[in-house]
Amino acid sequence: MITEIKTLDDVKEFVHQLMAEGLNYHPDDDFDNYVNMQTGDPSYTPAEALLRNQLNDQCFRVCEAAGADIYDISMEIFLKETGLDEFIPLPSQALPE
């Protein structure tokens, strides 16, 4: 797991890592609230959730400073990684007129 978010590339790497963990990530969600749907157990230990919450806060700060949208970044990665970009336009694509 990445340990610090300083750039937009770090933000993207963080989201990719969360996807690799099988997480249906949303930037507004607290990592303490993620639950394994098969077992009902928390997805993360308190220490793991704390680290991810801190990194998520850093993502918001980096995106704000860069004028980037954390929601667009995470949605784009999600759509590409799941193959849904075949059906749903990416945030970076202009919508047809």
N, C-alpha and C positions, 0 to 999 in steps of 0.2 A: 504494500500500500504506500502510495506517495505520502510524504510526511509534511509537505509545505506547498502551498499554492501561491505562486508569485506572478505567473503569466497566464495568458489565455490558453496556451498549450498545456499548462499544468491543469487548468480547469477541465479541458477536454480529456486529459489522461485520467483524472479523477473519475469523471463520468464513465469512461471506458472501463475502469477498474470496477466500479459499482455494477455495471452491466455484466462483467465477467463473474461477479459474485452471484448473479442471478437476481439482482434487485430490480424492482420496478420503481426506479428512482424518480422522485419529484423534489425539486429544490426547496419547497416549503415544508417538507415533512421532517419531523424529528426522528433521528435514527433509533431512539429508544422505542419508537412505536412500530417498527417493522417486525413482522411476525412471520415465521415459516408456516405457510398455509397447510403443509402436510402434517406437521407435528404440533402446531400451536405454540411452539417455543419461540422466545425472542430470537430474532435473526442475529443479534449482536450481544456480546457481553456489555456490561456498563462501560468498561474501558474502551471497547471497540466503538461503541455508539458515541462516546465522548469525543474520540479522535475524529470520527466522521463528521460529527456536528461542528467541530472546530474547523475542519477542512472546508466544509460547506459554507461556513461563515466567511472564510477567506475567499472562496469562489465569488460570493456576492460582492465583496470589496474589490477584487480584481476586475470583475466585469463592470462594475460601476465606474471605476477609474478609467477603464478602456472604452467606455461607451458601448459595451456589448450587453446583450440580453442573455442572462443565464438560462432562461426558459427556452429560448430559441436554440441555444447551444445544446442543451440536454435533449430537447425534442429531436433535433437533427441527428444526433448520435443514436438515440433510441430507434428512430425510424430506419436508419441505415442498418443498424445491427440486427434488427428484427425482420428486415426485408419489407417492411411496410411502406418504404419509400416508393415501392412499385405502385402503390395505390393512393398514398397521401402525399401531396406536394411538400417538399422540404421548406422550412422557414427561409432558407437562403434563395429559393427559387421565386421568381416573379410569378404571380398568378396570371393565367391567361385572361385576356380582356374579352 
